[in-house]
Amino acid sequence: MVVFKRIRPLTELSSFFKESYDAIFIGAAIDDRTRAILNEIKIRSENTPVYQVSIDIESYDFYINGAKKSLRSLLTLFGDFKWLKDESKILIESTSLDFSEILYVLQGIKARNVNLSVYFSYLEPKDYKNRNSHLKEKEEFLLSDSRRKFLGLPGFSTNHLEGSSPYLLALLGFEGQRLGQVLEEDDKAIFKNMVALVGLPAFKPGWENRSLHRHIEHFSHGTKIHPYPSTNPYQLTKILDSFFSAYKQIVITSMGTKPAAIACAVFLINNVSQNTRHKNVGAIYDFPKKSKERSIGVGEMYIYESVVSSE
């Protein structure tokens, strides 16, 4: 079980390192905020193992510090980490990691069946780059250079329940074409019901309107719109819990904020193992290649503290 314990807003990069970590997981530096936090990690992690991770979904490979491992052997890989034991403290640097990378790192940690602390670091951007127009109604945020088809995440996919249509829970960001792709690929074959979750409150006042404007063309008459807190993964897990209590089957696609991606990963880790033939949860994802310099500056900073138990 993964449980959030505390959310701490920070004012300085050095504050992320008031704790002494046993290991740190990072992604790649692509913009101001990821360069800032990864440089700070480089300065402060002289005696700490740092693992850069990425996923190649076409070959189902998981890369850790350049070494290729099969996703199917991921749990065995984490079993080789001698530092991963009771009372360990792990930092997952979520700003630089993708949703799928956060999910699989957390799965590897959870599979060890130990009691430890996991901290998620996150830096908001000052803004995202607008690739289209200075007119608010025509803003276009292309935050990904390329995407693949939406796939069921290995280990987190679902089987269709006979006589029941799953609810698609789409956590929305600024890229409306991603939701359009989900719906076009599905053509209402499976996802006849959709809940569109919009970040509110957003990182900045008015950003929720950006998200709505980019997606509203994809909403059908039956689309349910529901707010989620952009910077509070604890509260979002409670929202996801409520939907899973209400519906027999939900399928999550995480396209929103990084704190929302953290919440989705925690929710999936906690619930997928409980799936049955009568009630289940899963996730689909398009594994986008993030654009370089997709955001500008460094905004608010947070650390999300959680505990992972062997339950």
C-alpha positions, -999 to +999 in steps of 0.1 A: +000+000+000+012+035-009-002+063+013+005+100+011+015+116+044+024+152+037+026+178+010+053+205+015+056+236-007+093+246-009+110+279-016+145+267-024+159+238-044+182+229-014+151+222+007+145+190-014+176+176+004+168+181+040+163+143+039+192+119+033+181+095+005+192+060-001+185+063-038+172+088-064+154+081-096+155+107-124+146+113-160+162+136-186+168+173-186+147+190-213+138+225-200+146+251-173+129+233-144+143+198-151+178+213-156+175+231-123+165+201-102+188+176-119+218+199-114+209+202-077+208+164-075+242+162-092+256+186-066+241+169-036+242+132-044+279+124-042+273+094-020+238+084-032+230+060-060+212+079-088+193+060-115+182+076-148+153+056-162+133+055-194+110+031-213+109+019-249+074+006-252+079-008-287+104-034-274+090-034-238+124-025-225+132-005-193+165+014-193+182+022-161+215+041-164+217+029-200+214-008-192+185-025-209+161-047-190+128-062-200+098-046-183+088-082-175+120-086-154+115-052-137+105-067-104+136-090-103+158-060-111+146-041-081+152-072-060+189-067-067+191-033-050+206-040-016+197-006-003+160-012-008+150-024+026+129-014+056+132+023+065+149+032+032+142+067+019+138+070-019+134+102-040+115+099-073+122+131-092+089+134-110+095+166-129+118+149-153+100+115-154+071+104-175+039+090-160+048+054-171+083+057-156+070+069-123+045+040-123+070+013-131+096+026-106+069+026-079+059-009-089+094-021-086+098-005-051+064-019-039+072-054-051+100-057-025+074-059+003+092-036+026+082-006+047+099+026+035+094+062+026+091+076-010+094+113-017+082+128-050+098+161-061+080+184-085+087+218-099+060+237-117+068+257-149+064+295-150+045+289-182+043+265-212+054+276-247+025+286-269+034+274-304+005+290-323-008+324-314-008+353-289-046+351-290-059+332-259-087+315-278-062+301-303-034+290-280-019+257-289+005+239-266+025+212-284+043+196-255+051+164-273+071+158-304+055+124-311+031+099-296+022+063-303-012+046-302-028+044-268-019+010-254-029-009-223+000-005-199+017-039-193+007-051-159-020-025-157-043-033-185-079-047-181-101-072-196-135-061-208-163-070-184-192-086-203-223-066-202-206-035-188-190-005-205-159+008-188-157+045-178-127+063-193-113+087-167-093+112-188-071+135-168-067+165-191-038+189-196-032+213-225-029+189-255-064+184-268-052+162-297-043+135-273-078+130-261-090+133-297-066+104-305-080+082-277-116+087-289-107+083-326-089+051-320-117+037-298-147+050-320-170+043-290-162+006-294-153+003-257-154+038-241-190+047-243-187+067-210-162+093-202-153+115-173-131+145-182-111+156-152-099+192-154-073+207-131-090+231-107-075+249-090-049+251-117-012+260-112-023+295-121-057+312-122-073+307-156-051+278-167-082+255-163-098+275-192-068+267-214-074+230-207-112+232-213-107+252-245-083+226-259-107+197-252-142+209-254-146+198-291-141+162-280-168+163-253-200+145-263-235+150-248-228+124-221-194+135-210-191+142-173-167+170-163-151+168-129-124+190-113-092+176-098-067+196-077-036+202-100-011+201-072-026+177-047-021+140-055-035+129-022-069+145-029-069+131-064-065+096-052-096+101-031-115+113-062-103+082-081-114+060-052-149+075-054-152+067-091-139+032-086-165+027-059-192+040-082-183+020-114-175-016-120-146-008-144-125+023-149-097+029-174-074+058-166-054+079-191-031+104-175-026+134-197-027+161-170-004+176-145+026+157-130+011+156-095-020+140-112+003+115-128+018+107-094-017+102-080-027+079-109+004+058-104-002+054-066-039+046-072-030+019-098-004+004-076-028+002-047-058-012-067-047-033-097-037-063-075-073-064-063-088-067-098-114-095-103-136-107-131-164-085-118-146-052-110-113-039-122-092-009-130-065-003-156-047+023-176-039+032-212-011+055-224+005+069-255+041+072-243+047+107-257+082+120-266+084+152-246+094+183-266+126+201-256+122+235-240+084+228-237+082+251-206+097+283-194+112+290-160+106+275-126+074+281-107+062+267-074+080+237-059+066+208-040+077+176-023+051+148-018+059+125+011+045+090+011+050+056+028+051+023+011+041-007+033+043-044+028+005-048+031 
